[in-house]
Amino acid sequence: MLMTEQATGHHPQPRPRNGATTSPVEHVTGAQSLIRSLEEVGADTVFGIPGGAILPAYDPMMDSRKVRHILVRHEQGAGHAATGYAQATGRVGVCMATSGPGATNLVTPIADAHMDSVPLVAITGQVASKAIGTDAFQEADICGITMPITKHNFLVTKAEDIPRTIAEAFHIASTGRPGPVLVDIAKDALQAKTTFSWPPQTDLPGYRPVTKPHAKQIREAAKLISAAKRPVLYVGGGVIKSGATAELKILAELTGAPVTTTLMALGAFPDSHPLHVGMPGMHGAVTAVTALQKADLIVALGARFDDRVTGKLDSFAPYAKVVHADIDPAEIGKNRAADVPIVGDAREVIADLVQAVQAEHSEGNKGDYTAWWSDLNRWRETYPLGYDLPEDGSLSPQQVIQRIGQLAPEGTIFAAGVGQHQMWAAHFIDYEQPATWLNSGGAGTMGYAVPAAMGAKAGLPDRPVWAIDGDGCFQMTNQELTTCALNNIPIKVAIINNGALGMVRQWQTLFYNQRYSNTVLHSGPDELKANKGTRVPDFVKLSEAMGCVALRCEDPADLDKIIAEANAINDRPVVVDFIVHEDAQVWPMVAAGTSNDEVMAARGVRPDFGDGEDD
């Protein structure tokens, strides 16, 4: 993905500069040195849980006036909260756990952050250095375990190495292609006496991210854009992470090319803009999926051609030349060969492309996309996103999510779990600004929404935050509502309660002859089965027990009133249990492993593009 150190409108965290004036030397413990280092790099919030190996660090944390610690209920919640914080604020998210099971509970959120290129620093305690490798109590080789899913990780066994390691960890996490960095610190290093001064001397000779694109490649890309008849700007999450959304809008309007934004890039380009043709991929808009298939040029910006976008790879975009711009050279050509590869930061790449395209225009080389837009507009009008209301008068999940988006205050941040509700939230909420849509795109982590929303709200307390969750996802991490209630983090949670693991159930409906093996969540006594939705647990009672205001909505006539009531409560977390129809499905859809040419607009509805190629 293509990115710099911060998201749009955010300031980078301070990082050390070799040769800068150092602070006076302080005599401290390693633990005190750790907390002072976190203060110096600009960390203001840490999500974590204490335990034996990390306990020395928790004592000086009590004395810090700059670092707020939020005591979560599960380490997975700490990791996802740090990710939500980072995605919303553009700063590095920080989580902390003890050794052994505390550290291993961070593996899922670390993997999640790695897939979605989120700047994260995970700090874990480790058994004393002399006990490492002896299978000591609560010992786990967390560096070895996380090596494939971190950008880098450190094992610190000497107290004097702590400031340099923290400085390097934050620098690595936030620069180049962002990602998670693990710092594992032995208990005796935290307890030992040492000295502290700032900034430390850092030494990362092998780490030199390329940010400035090659001018020749930029010129070649501009020539292809001007010569193309059917170009598409394929925008990935790297554009948001680089803070390049303003430049993207200039480039799109300059060229007049259609823009498609991936699941990770929603908000990078306004949904309402006439050049926006929607989200591509397995559940993407028909127009976006088809535009990529029929394009003669794809300009990929901070995107990685992942399988959910391409479908069957060898049939993806068969007519298209590819310009692929990415800050990570390993992504270029990994899945789709690039005719013009560009290594660089999104903001610099797009800014240079604007100048190069302007130069082409000044020489009379301007693309004519009239016929292309005629096709795009016809598809957009014929196959818009939509849904049918249930015939039995029950709540439509799409309608619930759409109304939450329409009634939400301006600037609301939305965090989604994974599954049907995630796709409906992507489709039926309008994203006009970057960093207003948080989700687990690459890993698809159920249980992401509630802690990620908590992290976003902790980082931006003045912004409204809605978590759109499913009844399956909610049961994985809902204990973090207790954390929210006790720490004055008033998020709002919409449970889209269809009584099932909805997306898996949809696949069983379509591909497994409606054999619903272990996807029903509401099985129980006959009186419970008679009610729709998951009733064990009772989400209203459960949420109230965790200190939240809890509401339930089953009647479409009450929908707006209950959403307005939730929006009006801002002193406590609010949970709304929306009982929705269990048979609602996500459309459009490209079945896994098939070509994007086989996109279905709805069940049994195959688009007819009227060009003889797909009839």
TORMAR-63021 format. One line per field, with one value per residue (C-alpha): x, y, z; residue in three letters; residue number from 1. Coordinates in steps of 0.5 Angstrom, whole numbers, plus 500, padded with zeros to 3 digits. Each point is the difference from the previous one (the first is absolute). Layout:
N
X: (X | ...) $
Y: (Y | ...) $
Z: (Z | ...) $
residuo: (ALA | ...) $
num: (NUM | ...) $
END
This chain:
615
X: (500 | 502 | 501 | 504 | 500 | 493 | 493 | 497 | 500 | 504 | 507 | 505 | 502 | 507 | 506 | 507 | 505 | 507 | 505 | 494 | 501 | 499 | 496 | 504 | 502 | 495 | 502 | 494 | 498 | 498 | 493 | 500 | 505 | 494 | 495 | 504 | 502 | 492 | 499 | 506 | 497 | 493 | 496 | 494 | 496 | 502 | 495 | 502 | 500 | 505 | 503 | 507 | 505 | 497 | 498 | 507 | 497 | 494 | 502 | 504 | 494 | 496 | 504 | 500 | 496 | 500 | 499 | 493 | 499 | 493 | 499 | 497 | 496 | 504 | 507 | 496 | 496 | 506 | 503 | 494 | 499 | 507 | 499 | 493 | 504 | 505 | 495 | 496 | 506 | 505 | 505 | 503 | 496 | 503 | 498 | 503 | 500 | 504 | 504 | 497 | 492 | 500 | 505 | 496 | 494 | 502 | 502 | 493 | 500 | 508 | 498 | 494 | 504 | 506 | 494 | 498 | 506 | 498 | 506 | 500 | 505 | 499 | 504 | 500 | 503 | 505 | 503 | 507 | 505 | 504 | 493 | 499 | 500 | 499 | 492 | 499 | 493 | 496 | 506 | 498 | 505 | 496 | 505 | 500 | 493 | 499 | 506 | 495 | 495 | 504 | 504 | 506 | 500 | 505 | 502 | 503 | 505 | 503 | 497 | 505 | 497 | 493 | 500 | 503 | 496 | 493 | 503 | 501 | 494 | 495 | 505 | 499 | 492 | 499 | 504 | 500 | 495 | 497 | 499 | 501 | 506 | 501 | 505 | 501 | 503 | 503 | 498 | 507 | 501 | 494 | 503 | 507 | 503 | 502 | 500 | 495 | 502 | 496 | 500 | 504 | 505 | 496 | 503 | 496 | 505 | 496 | 493 | 500 | 493 | 499 | 495 | 502 | 498 | 504 | 499 | 500 | 495 | 495 | 501 | 498 | 494 | 498 | 500 | 496 | 495 | 499 | 500 | 495 | 493 | 498 | 504 | 498 | 503 | 501 | 501 | 502 | 501 | 507 | 497 | 496 | 507 | 504 | 495 | 500 | 492 | 500 | 505 | 496 | 494 | 504 | 503 | 493 | 497 | 506 | 499 | 493 | 501 | 496 | 502 | 499 | 501 | 502 | 497 | 506 | 500 | 492 | 500 | 507 | 495 | 494 | 494 | 496 | 505 | 497 | 507 | 499 | 497 | 500 | 504 | 503 | 501 | 496 | 494 | 502 | 495 | 499 | 502 | 507 | 501 | 498 | 504 | 507 | 498 | 499 | 505 | 506 | 504 | 500 | 504 | 501 | 502 | 501 | 496 | 503 | 496 | 497 | 496 | 493 | 501 | 503 | 496 | 503 | 506 | 502 | 493 | 501 | 500 | 502 | 500 | 504 | 507 | 502 | 503 | 502 | 502 | 502 | 505 | 501 | 504 | 498 | 493 | 502 | 499 | 498 | 493 | 500 | 506 | 500 | 502 | 502 | 503 | 500 | 503 | 499 | 495 | 493 | 500 | 506 | 498 | 494 | 502 | 506 | 494 | 496 | 506 | 502 | 492 | 500 | 506 | 497 | 494 | 504 | 503 | 493 | 500 | 493 | 496 | 493 | 496 | 493 | 498 | 503 | 496 | 494 | 501 | 501 | 494 | 496 | 502 | 499 | 493 | 498 | 504 | 500 | 501 | 493 | 496 | 493 | 496 | 498 | 493 | 498 | 501 | 506 | 507 | 504 | 508 | 501 | 495 | 502 | 508 | 498 | 495 | 506 | 505 | 494 | 499 | 507 | 503 | 505 | 507 | 497 | 505 | 498 | 503 | 498 | 500 | 501 | 495 | 493 | 500 | 507 | 498 | 493 | 504 | 504 | 495 | 494 | 504 | 503 | 507 | 502 | 507 | 506 | 501 | 492 | 500 | 504 | 499 | 504 | 501 | 506 | 499 | 493 | 500 | 493 | 500 | 504 | 494 | 499 | 507 | 502 | 495 | 502 | 507 | 498 | 495 | 506 | 504 | 495 | 495 | 497 | 498 | 493 | 502 | 495 | 502 | 496 | 501 | 496 | 498 | 505 | 506 | 497 | 500 | 508 | 502 | 494 | 504 | 503 | 494 | 501 | 507 | 496 | 495 | 505 | 505 | 495 | 500 | 493 | 500 | 494 | 499 | 495 | 499 | 497 | 497 | 497 | 501 | 506 | 507 | 497 | 505 | 502 | 492 | 500 | 505 | 496 | 494 | 504 | 505 | 498 | 492 | 498 | 503 | 501 | 506 | 502 | 498 | 494 | 501 | 493 | 499 | 496 | 494 | 494 | 497 | 507 | 500 | 493 | 504 | 504 | 508 | 504 | 497 | 505 | 504 | 495 | 504 | 496 | 501 | 507 | 501 | 497 | 504 | 506 | 498 | 497 | 493 | 497 | 494 | 497 | 496 | 496 | 495 | 502 | 495 | 505 | 506 | 501 | 498 | 505 | 506 | 498 | 500 | 507 | 503 | 497 | 504 | 507 | 502 | 500 | 501 | 493 | 499 | 494 | 497 | 497 | 496 | 501 | 497 | 505 | 500 | 502 | 506 | 506 | 500 | 503 | 505 | 505 | 501 | 506 | 505 | 496 | 501 | 498 | 497 | 495 | 497 | 493 | 496 | 495 | 498 | 499 | 501 | 506 | 502 | 499 | 505 | 497 | 507 | 500 | 505 | 497 | 493) $
Y: (500 | 507 | 505 | 504 | 501 | 503 | 500 | 507 | 506 | 496 | 502 | 495 | 498 | 502 | 496 | 501 | 503 | 498 | 506 | 504 | 503 | 495 | 500 | 500 | 493 | 497 | 494 | 495 | 493 | 497 | 500 | 508 | 500 | 497 | 505 | 506 | 497 | 499 | 508 | 502 | 497 | 503 | 494 | 502 | 494 | 493 | 494 | 494 | 495 | 500 | 493 | 497 | 502 | 506 | 503 | 504 | 504 | 502 | 503 | 506 | 500 | 503 | 506 | 502 | 506 | 499 | 493 | 497 | 493 | 497 | 493 | 495 | 494 | 495 | 501 | 500 | 506 | 503 | 499 | 502 | 506 | 502 | 499 | 504 | 505 | 500 | 500 | 506 | 504 | 499 | 499 | 494 | 495 | 497 | 494 | 496 | 493 | 495 | 494 | 493 | 500 | 508 | 501 | 494 | 503 | 506 | 496 | 501 | 507 | 501 | 495 | 505 | 506 | 497 | 498 | 507 | 504 | 503 | 504 | 496 | 499 | 494 | 500 | 493 | 498 | 494 | 495 | 502 | 500 | 494 | 496 | 501 | 493 | 496 | 499 | 505 | 502 | 504 | 500 | 500 | 501 | 506 | 503 | 493 | 500 | 507 | 500 | 499 | 505 | 506 | 505 | 499 | 497 | 501 | 496 | 505 | 497 | 506 | 506 | 505 | 498 | 501 | 508 | 498 | 494 | 504 | 506 | 495 | 496 | 506 | 503 | 493 | 499 | 507 | 501 | 497 | 495 | 500 | 494 | 497 | 499 | 496 | 502 | 494 | 502 | 495 | 501 | 501 | 506 | 504 | 499 | 502 | 506 | 505 | 507 | 503 | 506 | 502 | 499 | 494 | 498 | 496 | 495 | 497 | 500 | 495 | 504 | 505 | 500 | 504 | 505 | 504 | 497 | 499 | 506 | 496 | 495 | 506 | 502 | 493 | 500 | 507 | 498 | 493 | 504 | 505 | 495 | 495 | 500 | 496 | 502 | 498 | 503 | 494 | 503 | 496 | 502 | 502 | 507 | 501 | 498 | 505 | 506 | 500 | 501 | 507 | 499 | 494 | 504 | 505 | 494 | 497 | 507 | 502 | 493 | 499 | 493 | 495 | 499 | 493 | 500 | 493 | 498 | 503 | 507 | 502 | 507 | 501 | 503 | 503 | 495 | 505 | 503 | 498 | 497 | 495 | 493 | 496 | 495 | 494 | 493 | 494 | 504 | 506 | 505 | 497 | 506 | 500 | 492 | 501 | 506 | 497 | 494 | 504 | 505 | 501 | 503 | 499 | 506 | 496 | 505 | 497 | 493 | 493 | 496 | 496 | 494 | 503 | 505 | 496 | 494 | 495 | 503 | 498 | 502 | 507 | 506 | 497 | 506 | 504 | 503 | 501 | 506 | 498 | 505 | 497 | 502 | 493 | 497 | 493 | 501 | 503 | 494 | 495 | 498 | 504 | 502 | 508 | 503 | 506 | 499 | 506 | 499 | 506 | 503 | 502 | 507 | 501 | 495 | 503 | 508 | 498 | 496 | 507 | 504 | 495 | 499 | 508 | 500 | 495 | 504 | 506 | 496 | 498 | 493 | 500 | 493 | 500 | 496 | 502 | 493 | 497 | 504 | 498 | 493 | 502 | 504 | 495 | 494 | 505 | 501 | 493 | 497 | 505 | 497 | 498 | 496 | 497 | 501 | 493 | 498 | 498 | 508 | 498 | 505 | 500 | 500 | 504 | 505 | 500 | 502 | 505 | 504 | 499 | 504 | 505 | 502 | 500 | 507 | 502 | 498 | 493 | 494 | 493 | 494 | 493 | 493 | 495 | 497 | 502 | 506 | 502 | 500 | 503 | 506 | 501 | 500 | 504 | 505 | 506 | 502 | 507 | 500 | 496 | 496 | 500 | 492 | 495 | 493 | 494 | 499 | 495 | 495 | 501 | 499 | 499 | 504 | 506 | 505 | 502 | 500 | 504 | 505 | 501 | 501 | 505 | 504 | 500 | 503 | 505 | 501 | 506 | 496 | 495 | 493 | 494 | 493 | 496 | 493 | 493 | 496 | 495 | 505 | 503 | 494 | 500 | 506 | 504 | 500 | 506 | 504 | 499 | 504 | 505 | 501 | 501 | 504 | 505 | 498 | 501 | 496 | 497 | 493 | 498 | 492 | 498 | 494 | 494 | 495 | 497 | 500 | 504 | 500 | 492 | 499 | 504 | 495 | 494 | 503 | 501 | 494 | 495 | 498 | 504 | 495 | 505 | 496 | 504 | 507 | 501 | 504 | 500 | 493 | 498 | 499 | 500 | 507 | 503 | 497 | 504 | 506 | 503 | 501 | 498 | 500 | 496 | 504 | 506 | 506 | 505 | 497 | 498 | 507 | 503 | 496 | 503 | 507 | 502 | 503 | 494 | 500 | 495 | 502 | 495 | 504 | 504 | 506 | 501 | 500 | 507 | 502 | 495 | 502 | 507 | 498 | 496 | 507 | 504 | 496 | 502 | 499 | 492 | 495 | 498 | 493 | 499 | 493 | 500 | 494 | 499 | 495 | 494 | 499 | 507 | 499 | 504 | 502 | 501 | 494 | 496 | 493 | 498 | 497 | 503 | 505 | 507 | 500 | 495 | 506 | 499 | 506 | 497 | 492 | 498 | 506 | 500 | 507 | 501 | 505 | 500 | 500 | 492 | 498 | 498 | 498) $
Z: (500 | 499 | 506 | 504 | 507 | 502 | 497 | 497 | 505 | 506 | 502 | 501 | 506 | 503 | 498 | 502 | 495 | 501 | 502 | 503 | 507 | 506 | 506 | 507 | 502 | 505 | 504 | 500 | 499 | 494 | 501 | 501 | 494 | 496 | 502 | 499 | 493 | 499 | 502 | 496 | 493 | 501 | 503 | 504 | 500 | 502 | 500 | 504 | 506 | 505 | 502 | 503 | 495 | 498 | 507 | 501 | 495 | 503 | 506 | 497 | 495 | 506 | 500 | 493 | 499 | 492 | 499 | 501 | 502 | 498 | 504 | 495 | 501 | 495 | 497 | 493 | 502 | 501 | 493 | 496 | 504 | 499 | 492 | 501 | 503 | 495 | 494 | 502 | 503 | 495 | 506 | 502 | 505 | 506 | 504 | 505 | 503 | 505 | 498 | 497 | 499 | 501 | 494 | 496 | 501 | 496 | 494 | 496 | 501 | 498 | 494 | 498 | 500 | 496 | 495 | 500 | 500 | 507 | 504 | 507 | 505 | 505 | 506 | 504 | 506 | 500 | 505 | 503 | 495 | 503 | 500 | 493 | 496 | 507 | 499 | 506 | 503 | 495 | 495 | 492 | 494 | 498 | 496 | 496 | 500 | 497 | 495 | 494 | 502 | 502 | 496 | 505 | 508 | 505 | 506 | 506 | 505 | 502 | 504 | 496 | 493 | 502 | 497 | 494 | 499 | 501 | 495 | 495 | 501 | 499 | 494 | 496 | 502 | 497 | 494 | 493 | 500 | 507 | 504 | 507 | 504 | 506 | 506 | 505 | 506 | 505 | 508 | 502 | 495 | 503 | 507 | 499 | 501 | 494 | 498 | 495 | 495 | 494 | 494 | 499 | 495 | 495 | 495 | 494 | 494 | 497 | 500 | 495 | 497 | 493 | 500 | 494 | 493 | 494 | 495 | 494 | 503 | 501 | 493 | 497 | 505 | 498 | 492 | 501 | 504 | 494 | 495 | 503 | 498 | 506 | 506 | 508 | 506 | 505 | 507 | 506 | 507 | 499 | 497 | 507 | 504 | 496 | 501 | 492 | 500 | 497 | 495 | 498 | 499 | 496 | 495 | 499 | 498 | 496 | 496 | 500 | 502 | 504 | 507 | 504 | 507 | 504 | 506 | 504 | 496 | 501 | 501 | 496 | 495 | 501 | 499 | 497 | 495 | 493 | 498 | 506 | 497 | 507 | 503 | 496 | 502 | 502 | 503 | 496 | 496 | 493 | 497 | 503 | 499 | 493 | 499 | 502 | 496 | 493 | 502 | 495 | 505 | 508 | 504 | 507 | 506 | 506 | 499 | 499 | 495 | 506 | 498 | 503 | 495 | 494 | 500 | 496 | 499 | 493 | 497 | 504 | 495 | 494 | 496 | 504 | 501 | 507 | 503 | 508 | 505 | 507 | 505 | 501 | 494 | 502 | 498 | 493 | 496 | 505 | 498 | 493 | 496 | 499 | 493 | 504 | 507 | 505 | 507 | 504 | 505 | 498 | 501 | 496 | 495 | 499 | 500 | 495 | 495 | 501 | 497 | 495 | 497 | 500 | 496 | 495 | 499 | 499 | 494 | 497 | 503 | 504 | 501 | 497 | 504 | 498 | 497 | 507 | 504 | 496 | 501 | 508 | 501 | 496 | 505 | 506 | 498 | 499 | 506 | 506 | 507 | 503 | 504 | 501 | 506 | 504 | 498 | 507 | 502 | 504 | 501 | 494 | 502 | 494 | 502 | 507 | 498 | 495 | 505 | 505 | 495 | 498 | 507 | 503 | 501 | 495 | 501 | 503 | 500 | 498 | 502 | 498 | 502 | 494 | 496 | 497 | 504 | 498 | 493 | 501 | 504 | 494 | 495 | 504 | 504 | 496 | 501 | 498 | 505 | 501 | 507 | 501 | 498 | 504 | 499 | 500 | 492 | 499 | 506 | 500 | 508 | 504 | 506 | 497 | 501 | 507 | 502 | 494 | 501 | 507 | 498 | 495 | 505 | 505 | 495 | 497 | 506 | 497 | 494 | 500 | 499 | 498 | 499 | 495 | 503 | 499 | 505 | 499 | 500 | 506 | 504 | 499 | 503 | 504 | 506 | 498 | 501 | 508 | 498 | 496 | 506 | 505 | 496 | 498 | 492 | 498 | 494 | 496 | 498 | 495 | 500 | 494 | 503 | 495 | 504 | 496 | 498 | 494 | 494 | 502 | 499 | 494 | 497 | 503 | 496 | 494 | 499 | 506 | 498 | 506 | 505 | 506 | 503 | 507 | 497 | 504 | 507 | 503 | 501 | 507 | 503 | 495 | 503 | 498 | 493 | 499 | 501 | 494 | 502 | 505 | 507 | 504 | 502 | 501 | 497 | 503 | 507 | 499 | 498 | 506 | 504 | 497 | 502 | 493 | 498 | 496 | 495 | 495 | 494 | 496 | 497 | 493 | 503 | 506 | 496 | 500 | 507 | 503 | 496 | 502 | 507 | 499 | 497 | 506 | 505 | 501 | 507 | 500 | 495 | 496 | 497 | 495 | 499 | 493 | 498 | 493 | 495 | 499 | 493 | 498 | 495 | 498 | 492 | 495 | 501 | 496 | 503 | 503 | 494 | 494 | 495 | 502 | 493 | 504 | 505 | 502 | 501 | 504 | 501 | 493 | 497 | 495 | 498 | 492 | 498 | 493 | 496 | 498 | 505 | 506 | 498) $
residuo: (MET | LEU | MET | THR | GLU | GLN | ALA | THR | GLY | HIS | HIS | PRO | GLN | PRO | ARG | PRO | ARG | ASN | GLY | ALA | THR | THR | SER | PRO | VAL | GLU | HIS | VAL | THR | GLY | ALA | GLN | SER | LEU | ILE | ARG | SER | LEU | GLU | GLU | VAL | GLY | ALA | ASP | THR | VAL | PHE | GLY | ILE | PRO | GLY | GLY | ALA | ILE | LEU | PRO | ALA | TYR | ASP | PRO | MET | MET | ASP | SER | ARG | LYS | VAL | ARG | HIS | ILE | LEU | VAL | ARG | HIS | GLU | GLN | GLY | ALA | GLY | HIS | ALA | ALA | THR | GLY | TYR | ALA | GLN | ALA | THR | GLY | ARG | VAL | GLY | VAL | CYS | MET | ALA | THR | SER | GLY | PRO | GLY | ALA | THR | ASN | LEU | VAL | THR | PRO | ILE | ALA | ASP | ALA | HIS | MET | ASP | SER | VAL | PRO | LEU | VAL | ALA | ILE | THR | GLY | GLN | VAL | ALA | SER | LYS | ALA | ILE | GLY | THR | ASP | ALA | PHE | GLN | GLU | ALA | ASP | ILE | CYS | GLY | ILE | THR | MET | PRO | ILE | THR | LYS | HIS | ASN | PHE | LEU | VAL | THR | LYS | ALA | GLU | ASP | ILE | PRO | ARG | THR | ILE | ALA | GLU | ALA | PHE | HIS | ILE | ALA | SER | THR | GLY | ARG | PRO | GLY | PRO | VAL | LEU | VAL | ASP | ILE | ALA | LYS | ASP | ALA | LEU | GLN | ALA | LYS | THR | THR | PHE | SER | TRP | PRO | PRO | GLN | THR | ASP | LEU | PRO | GLY | TYR | ARG | PRO | VAL | THR | LYS | PRO | HIS | ALA | LYS | GLN | ILE | ARG | GLU | ALA | ALA | LYS | LEU | ILE | SER | ALA | ALA | LYS | ARG | PRO | VAL | LEU | TYR | VAL | GLY | GLY | GLY | VAL | ILE | LYS | SER | GLY | ALA | THR | ALA | GLU | LEU | LYS | ILE | LEU | ALA | GLU | LEU | THR | GLY | ALA | PRO | VAL | THR | THR | THR | LEU | MET | ALA | LEU | GLY | ALA | PHE | PRO | ASP | SER | HIS | PRO | LEU | HIS | VAL | GLY | MET | PRO | GLY | MET | HIS | GLY | ALA | VAL | THR | ALA | VAL | THR | ALA | LEU | GLN | LYS | ALA | ASP | LEU | ILE | VAL | ALA | LEU | GLY | ALA | ARG | PHE | ASP | ASP | ARG | VAL | THR | GLY | LYS | LEU | ASP | SER | PHE | ALA | PRO | TYR | ALA | LYS | VAL | VAL | HIS | ALA | ASP | ILE | ASP | PRO | ALA | GLU | ILE | GLY | LYS | ASN | ARG | ALA | ALA | ASP | VAL | PRO | ILE | VAL | GLY | ASP | ALA | ARG | GLU | VAL | ILE | ALA | ASP | LEU | VAL | GLN | ALA | VAL | GLN | ALA | GLU | HIS | SER | GLU | GLY | ASN | LYS | GLY | ASP | TYR | THR | ALA | TRP | TRP | SER | ASP | LEU | ASN | ARG | TRP | ARG | GLU | THR | TYR | PRO | LEU | GLY | TYR | ASP | LEU | PRO | GLU | ASP | GLY | SER | LEU | SER | PRO | GLN | GLN | VAL | ILE | GLN | ARG | ILE | GLY | GLN | LEU | ALA | PRO | GLU | GLY | THR | ILE | PHE | ALA | ALA | GLY | VAL | GLY | GLN | HIS | GLN | MET | TRP | ALA | ALA | HIS | PHE | ILE | ASP | TYR | GLU | GLN | PRO | ALA | THR | TRP | LEU | ASN | SER | GLY | GLY | ALA | GLY | THR | MET | GLY | TYR | ALA | VAL | PRO | ALA | ALA | MET | GLY | ALA | LYS | ALA | GLY | LEU | PRO | ASP | ARG | PRO | VAL | TRP | ALA | ILE | ASP | GLY | ASP | GLY | CYS | PHE | GLN | MET | THR | ASN | GLN | GLU | LEU | THR | THR | CYS | ALA | LEU | ASN | ASN | ILE | PRO | ILE | LYS | VAL | ALA | ILE | ILE | ASN | ASN | GLY | ALA | LEU | GLY | MET | VAL | ARG | GLN | TRP | GLN | THR | LEU | PHE | TYR | ASN | GLN | ARG | TYR | SER | ASN | THR | VAL | LEU | HIS | SER | GLY | PRO | ASP | GLU | LEU | LYS | ALA | ASN | LYS | GLY | THR | ARG | VAL | PRO | ASP | PHE | VAL | LYS | LEU | SER | GLU | ALA | MET | GLY | CYS | VAL | ALA | LEU | ARG | CYS | GLU | ASP | PRO | ALA | ASP | LEU | ASP | LYS | ILE | ILE | ALA | GLU | ALA | ASN | ALA | ILE | ASN | ASP | ARG | PRO | VAL | VAL | VAL | ASP | PHE | ILE | VAL | HIS | GLU | ASP | ALA | GLN | VAL | TRP | PRO | MET | VAL | ALA | ALA | GLY | THR | SER | ASN | ASP | GLU | VAL | MET | ALA | ALA | ARG | GLY | VAL | ARG | PRO | ASP | PHE | GLY | ASP | GLY | GLU | ASP | ASP) $
num: (1 | 2 | 3 | 4 | 5 | 6 | 7 | 8 | 9 | 10 | 11 | 12 | 13 | 14 | 15 | 16 | 17 | 18 | 19 | 20 | 21 | 22 | 23 | 24 | 25 | 26 | 27 | 28 | 29 | 30 | 31 | 32 | 33 | 34 | 35 | 36 | 37 | 38 | 39 | 40 | 41 | 42 | 43 | 44 | 45 | 46 | 47 | 48 | 49 | 50 | 51 | 52 | 53 | 54 | 55 | 56 | 57 | 58 | 59 | 60 | 61 | 62 | 63 | 64 | 65 | 66 | 67 | 68 | 69 | 70 | 71 | 72 | 73 | 74 | 75 | 76 | 77 | 78 | 79 | 80 | 81 | 82 | 83 | 84 | 85 | 86 | 87 | 88 | 89 | 90 | 91 | 92 | 93 | 94 | 95 | 96 | 97 | 98 | 99 | 100 | 101 | 102 | 103 | 104 | 105 | 106 | 107 | 108 | 109 | 110 | 111 | 112 | 113 | 114 | 115 | 116 | 117 | 118 | 119 | 120 | 121 | 122 | 123 | 124 | 125 | 126 | 127 | 128 | 129 | 130 | 131 | 132 | 133 | 134 | 135 | 136 | 137 | 138 | 139 | 140 | 141 | 142 | 143 | 144 | 145 | 146 | 147 | 148 | 149 | 150 | 151 | 152 | 153 | 154 | 155 | 156 | 157 | 158 | 159 | 160 | 161 | 162 | 163 | 164 | 165 | 166 | 167 | 168 | 169 | 170 | 171 | 172 | 173 | 174 | 175 | 176 | 177 | 178 | 179 | 180 | 181 | 182 | 183 | 184 | 185 | 186 | 187 | 188 | 189 | 190 | 191 | 192 | 193 | 194 | 195 | 196 | 197 | 198 | 199 | 200 | 201 | 202 | 203 | 204 | 205 | 206 | 207 | 208 | 209 | 210 | 211 | 212 | 213 | 214 | 215 | 216 | 217 | 218 | 219 | 220 | 221 | 222 | 223 | 224 | 225 | 226 | 227 | 228 | 229 | 230 | 231 | 232 | 233 | 234 | 235 | 236 | 237 | 238 | 239 | 240 | 241 | 242 | 243 | 244 | 245 | 246 | 247 | 248 | 249 | 250 | 251 | 252 | 253 | 254 | 255 | 256 | 257 | 258 | 259 | 260 | 261 | 262 | 263 | 264 | 265 | 266 | 267 | 268 | 269 | 270 | 271 | 272 | 273 | 274 | 275 | 276 | 277 | 278 | 279 | 280 | 281 | 282 | 283 | 284 | 285 | 286 | 287 | 288 | 289 | 290 | 291 | 292 | 293 | 294 | 295 | 296 | 297 | 298 | 299 | 300 | 301 | 302 | 303 | 304 | 305 | 306 | 307 | 308 | 309 | 310 | 311 | 312 | 313 | 314 | 315 | 316 | 317 | 318 | 319 | 320 | 321 | 322 | 323 | 324 | 325 | 326 | 327 | 328 | 329 | 330 | 331 | 332 | 333 | 334 | 335 | 336 | 337 | 338 | 339 | 340 | 341 | 342 | 343 | 344 | 345 | 346 | 347 | 348 | 349 | 350 | 351 | 352 | 353 | 354 | 355 | 356 | 357 | 358 | 359 | 360 | 361 | 362 | 363 | 364 | 365 | 366 | 367 | 368 | 369 | 370 | 371 | 372 | 373 | 374 | 375 | 376 | 377 | 378 | 379 | 380 | 381 | 382 | 383 | 384 | 385 | 386 | 387 | 388 | 389 | 390 | 391 | 392 | 393 | 394 | 395 | 396 | 397 | 398 | 399 | 400 | 401 | 402 | 403 | 404 | 405 | 406 | 407 | 408 | 409 | 410 | 411 | 412 | 413 | 414 | 415 | 416 | 417 | 418 | 419 | 420 | 421 | 422 | 423 | 424 | 425 | 426 | 427 | 428 | 429 | 430 | 431 | 432 | 433 | 434 | 435 | 436 | 437 | 438 | 439 | 440 | 441 | 442 | 443 | 444 | 445 | 446 | 447 | 448 | 449 | 450 | 451 | 452 | 453 | 454 | 455 | 456 | 457 | 458 | 459 | 460 | 461 | 462 | 463 | 464 | 465 | 466 | 467 | 468 | 469 | 470 | 471 | 472 | 473 | 474 | 475 | 476 | 477 | 478 | 479 | 480 | 481 | 482 | 483 | 484 | 485 | 486 | 487 | 488 | 489 | 490 | 491 | 492 | 493 | 494 | 495 | 496 | 497 | 498 | 499 | 500 | 501 | 502 | 503 | 504 | 505 | 506 | 507 | 508 | 509 | 510 | 511 | 512 | 513 | 514 | 515 | 516 | 517 | 518 | 519 | 520 | 521 | 522 | 523 | 524 | 525 | 526 | 527 | 528 | 529 | 530 | 531 | 532 | 533 | 534 | 535 | 536 | 537 | 538 | 539 | 540 | 541 | 542 | 543 | 544 | 545 | 546 | 547 | 548 | 549 | 550 | 551 | 552 | 553 | 554 | 555 | 556 | 557 | 558 | 559 | 560 | 561 | 562 | 563 | 564 | 565 | 566 | 567 | 568 | 569 | 570 | 571 | 572 | 573 | 574 | 575 | 576 | 577 | 578 | 579 | 580 | 581 | 582 | 583 | 584 | 585 | 586 | 587 | 588 | 589 | 590 | 591 | 592 | 593 | 594 | 595 | 596 | 597 | 598 | 599 | 600 | 601 | 602 | 603 | 604 | 605 | 606 | 607 | 608 | 609 | 610 | 611 | 612 | 613 | 614 | 615) $
END
